[in-house]
Amino acid sequence: MGLVFGEAEVTLNGTLLPTKKGVTAGGFGDLRRPIVEGYVHGHVTEATIKWCECPVTDSSDINMMALHNTENGTLVIRSGGKSYTLRNCWEVGDATLESGEGKHALRFEGLSWEERTE
């Protein structure tokens, strides 16, 4: 039985991010195929947005502004014996910060995903 995608390790440009539980990613397919509404006439094709949302812990040794200013970055998620690499990514810029546990939500979008078994 193989390993399951569980706790994730996330790096951005080679630097380990202090991620919390709940890293999510999407846009693995190249195209979406939504139907033409009304009587079903068929479908159209649209490019998918490749994205990753990372809840991280904000602390005095993390430069959140530098993370928000990320452009042309490389984000790697490792978990369950696999890695997923989001190339040419940027931080979308609508991040939020919650007090208490210092949760800072980041969203990265990019041009392509690469999957590897490690």
One Martini backbone bead per residue (centre of mass of N, CA, C, O) as a GRO file, in nm:
protein
  118
    1MET     BB    1   0.097   0.036   0.022
    2GLY     BB    2   0.080   0.358  -0.013
    3LEU     BB    3   0.128   0.674   0.033
    4VAL     BB    4  -0.017   0.951   0.186
    5PHE     BB    5  -0.144   1.259   0.163
    6GLY     BB    6  -0.038   1.468   0.414
    7GLU     BB    7   0.193   1.609   0.541
    8ALA     BB    8   0.333   1.920   0.439
    9GLU     BB    9   0.604   2.035   0.244
   10VAL     BB   10   0.707   2.381   0.189
   11THR     BB   11   0.865   2.549  -0.082
   12LEU     BB   12   1.033   2.869  -0.161
   13ASN     BB   13   1.301   2.900  -0.330
   14GLY     BB   14   1.421   2.675  -0.102
   15THR     BB   15   1.230   2.772   0.133
   16LEU     BB   16   1.098   2.691   0.424
   17LEU     BB   17   0.771   2.677   0.526
   18PRO     BB   18   0.546   2.747   0.802
   19THR     BB   19   0.323   2.526   0.785
   20LYS     BB   20   0.001   2.435   0.806
   21LYS     BB   21  -0.274   2.289   0.814
   22GLY     BB   22  -0.415   2.296   0.473
   23VAL     BB   23  -0.287   2.237   0.214
   24THR     BB   24  -0.372   2.354  -0.117
   25ALA     BB   25  -0.447   2.228  -0.454
   26GLY     BB   26  -0.471   2.320  -0.815
   27GLY     BB   27  -0.484   2.271  -1.162
   28PHE     BB   28  -0.379   1.993  -1.306
   29GLY     BB   29  -0.522   2.047  -1.546
   30ASP     BB   30  -0.534   2.203  -1.860
   31LEU     BB   31  -0.858   2.167  -1.883
   32ARG     BB   32  -1.174   2.293  -1.909
   33ARG     BB   33  -1.532   2.155  -1.958
   34PRO     BB   34  -1.780   2.335  -1.990
   35ILE     BB   35  -2.096   2.376  -2.045
   36VAL     BB   36  -2.352   2.471  -2.242
   37GLU     BB   37  -2.609   2.635  -2.155
   38GLY     BB   38  -2.901   2.479  -2.143
   39TYR     BB   39  -2.909   2.322  -2.390
   40VAL     BB   40  -2.698   2.074  -2.466
   41HIS     BB   41  -2.430   2.159  -2.700
   42GLY     BB   42  -2.177   2.125  -2.513
   43HIS     BB   43  -1.840   2.247  -2.505
   44VAL     BB   44  -1.585   2.424  -2.355
   45THR     BB   45  -1.259   2.572  -2.337
   46GLU     BB   46  -1.034   2.611  -2.052
   47ALA     BB   47  -0.803   2.730  -1.870
   48THR     BB   48  -0.618   2.652  -1.597
   49ILE     BB   49  -0.553   2.725  -1.267
   50LYS     BB   50  -0.263   2.732  -1.093
   51TRP     BB   51  -0.260   2.633  -0.735
   52CYS     BB   52  -0.177   2.754  -0.387
   53GLU     BB   53  -0.263   2.706  -0.044
   54CYS     BB   54  -0.096   2.866   0.248
   55PRO     BB   55  -0.073   2.810   0.578
   56VAL     BB   56   0.103   3.029   0.791
   57THR     BB   57   0.339   3.123   1.030
   58ASP     BB   58   0.371   3.415   1.195
   59SER     BB   59   0.689   3.576   1.250
   60SER     BB   60   0.985   3.746   1.318
   61ASP     BB   61   1.143   3.540   1.092
   62ILE     BB   62   0.925   3.649   0.881
   63ASN     BB   63   0.883   3.777   0.543
   64MET     BB   64   0.584   3.857   0.421
   65MET     BB   65   0.639   4.070   0.201
   66ALA     BB   66   0.821   3.889   0.031
   67LEU     BB   67   0.603   3.678  -0.027
   68HIS     BB   68   0.401   3.882  -0.164
   69ASN     BB   69   0.641   3.957  -0.390
   70THR     BB   70   0.619   3.713  -0.555
   71GLU     BB   71   0.802   3.625  -0.857
   72ASN     BB   72   0.896   3.370  -1.038
   73GLY     BB   73   0.852   3.109  -0.878
   74THR     BB   74   0.920   2.810  -0.665
   75LEU     BB   75   0.693   2.556  -0.571
   76VAL     BB   76   0.709   2.295  -0.315
   77ILE     BB   77   0.543   1.983  -0.261
   78ARG     BB   78   0.574   1.744   0.014
   79SER     BB   79   0.419   1.412  -0.002
   80GLY     BB   80   0.380   1.078  -0.003
   81GLY     BB   81   0.639   1.045  -0.210
   82LYS     BB   82   0.588   1.337  -0.332
   83SER     BB   83   0.604   1.597  -0.586
   84TYR     BB   84   0.504   1.947  -0.632
   85THR     BB   85   0.553   2.181  -0.901
   86LEU     BB   86   0.538   2.540  -0.913
   87ARG     BB   87   0.580   2.738  -1.182
   88ASN     BB   88   0.596   3.063  -1.222
   89CYS     BB   89   0.516   3.207  -0.951
   90TRP     BB   90   0.268   3.389  -0.755
   91GLU     BB   91   0.140   3.619  -0.539
   92VAL     BB   92  -0.175   3.745  -0.537
   93GLY     BB   93  -0.240   3.956  -0.263
   94ASP     BB   94  -0.498   3.837  -0.059
   95ALA     BB   95  -0.398   3.812   0.217
   96THR     BB   96  -0.425   3.683   0.552
   97LEU     BB   97  -0.461   3.770   0.910
   98GLU     BB   98  -0.445   3.589   1.221
   99SER     BB   99  -0.492   3.582   1.531
  100GLY     BB  100  -0.314   3.385   1.788
  101GLU     BB  101  -0.149   3.181   1.558
  102GLY     BB  102  -0.049   3.343   1.304
  103LYS     BB  103  -0.231   3.322   1.051
  104HIS     BB  104  -0.124   3.300   0.707
  105ALA     BB  105  -0.267   3.351   0.393
  106LEU     BB  106  -0.162   3.198   0.091
  107ARG     BB  107  -0.156   3.263  -0.275
  108PHE     BB  108  -0.061   3.067  -0.549
  109GLU     BB  109   0.027   3.120  -0.892
  110GLY     BB  110   0.067   2.947  -1.215
  111LEU     BB  111   0.170   2.765  -1.512
  112SER     BB  112   0.285   2.484  -1.373
  113TRP     BB  113   0.283   2.136  -1.317
  114GLU     BB  114   0.488   1.894  -1.131
  115GLU     BB  115   0.521   1.539  -1.104
  116ARG     BB  116   0.679   1.333  -0.842
  117THR     BB  117   0.854   1.049  -0.753
  118GLU     BB  118   1.060   0.972  -0.452
   0.00000   0.00000   0.00000
